[in-house]
Amino acid sequence: MVNSQQSAMYEAVKISTAYLNNVRNNFGKRLRQVINVLLNVKARQRALRQLLRGQAMDQRAINQAIRREITNPARRFKIALSNRTTIEALHARFDDGPEGFYTTAIDQLAPFLETYPNNMQFAQGNIYYDCKANPHLHFKAFFRLAELLHQRQVRSFCVFPLRQSLIPGYVIIDTKILMTQIFQRTVRPGEPLRHRHEWGQFIDFRMPIFRAQAGREFGNMIETDGVGVSVLKREQHDLQFQQPRQQGAPQQQEFPYITDPEVQIPPNCVVIDPGRRDMLYCMEENSTPQAPRMFRFTKPMQDKIRKNKRYRRILQQMKPRRIADMERELTNSNTLNLQVYQQYLQNFGRVYEALLLYYSITRGASQTGQFPIHRKLRLSAVINKSRCDQFLIRFLNTKFPNTTTYIMGNWSAPHTRFQEPIRGLGFRRLLQKHGKQVFLVDEFKTSKVCPQCQQPTLETFKQGINPRPYRRATQLYTTVHGLLR
């Protein structure tokens, strides 16, 4: 394909990003897993537990003995390994006598430790922190961890995340790709691109999807799989795309803060802490340990109401056995052996047509005039989602009075690095939709309030490396968010 380097660059970024995210999210727990396997922690705990039970010891004493003899030394070994300790220092510190668990583990971890240069220092002096901050420096070590599991005939993990199922493959189209691949035009080097003019020949800017929303405008890029389209938007930096606003019109907050001067604090308040497993943790202001007034809405409760597992089980049971065997063969294909991976590619090419035909028929409801089962289940899932929201509102009305005011923290997980999203804004809008009064509390400012004088006198004191590389030459260390005093 002529002038296809632009699309190849986007795909290369997707591949490298997937690799780095895999290291960033899984390096720490895989390193701890390898250490547990090398130290044979589970088998030693099982043997010691059986021995102590034979001596008629109680469960509490057994747990303390296991923690003292096995768990705590293994934890100290993990901490020592994370602090860039040399192999000689590890041997001198962990001399385990005739059993040789730690000596053998250190020798087997030598190829892993040798992947790092001798003069390399981890950020914050900790490998678990550095793998989050600089994942590209740990990719080779991540590969060595997988090799250690493979050598001990333990099921390895995926080092190179690959797409192994027939999911939509989205392609990014920007202005240059639009001109060269769709309009078949030649873009000369250095030629300015008239984004608005070129996209105006391809799309209708009057459609609602292309309008500016919440301070974001159309970013001259779309993402498509050939059927569906996702419009990519960016923050407004160009004034010509901004929607005019009346002069002097104040910007209304969607949810006011409880600390605003014009807010009258009502008598009945319920404080809500949104989370991941405990999606809503509610506590009334007059709740006491003797008479608790709390409510928890957990992720298992939501899944039970939405029937997610049941729908997945129905789809799996209705799938033909031949298709299930093909997918099972492709799923169990994690390997570090090049020949085995070549065999996987051959197997994938052999079953690709059959899988493509099956899923195309399953999705092609317009050809037969009948709705496939997965579309019916998807409709049921949408209905159950609405029922789940109604159940939550009814339960809150039963647990708390109708005049209750709900106060939620404004902390947003998507704005924090290495954090999974939580449904905070969705719950606020759900409560507001059903007539509930919702206020926010600034968790950062509230954390600075001294518990004795009730004044925001606490301040940060922790020093760390400046997160802005271009300012490190003049200011290497700066005060970072952390503990308060």
Secondary structure by P-SEA (a helix, b strand, c coil): cccaaaaaaaaaaaaaaaaaaaaaccaaaaaaaaaaaaaaaaaaaaaaaaaaaaacccaaaaaaaaaaccaaaaaaaaaaaaacccaaaaaaaccccccaaaaaaaaaacccccccccccccccccaaaaaaacccccaaaaaaaaaaaaaaccccccccccccccccbbbbbcaaaaaccccccccccccccaaaaaaaaccccccccccccccccccccccccccbbbbbbbcccccccccccccccccccccccccccccccccbbbbbbbbccccbbbbcccccccccccccccaaaaaaaaaaaaaaaaaaaaccaaaaaaaaaaaacccccaaaaaaaaaaaaaaaaaaaaaaaaaacccccccccaaaaaaaaaaaaaaaaaaaaaaaaaaaccccbbbbbbcccccccccccccaaaaaaaaaaaabbbbbbccaaaaaaccccccccccccccccccccccccccccccccccccc
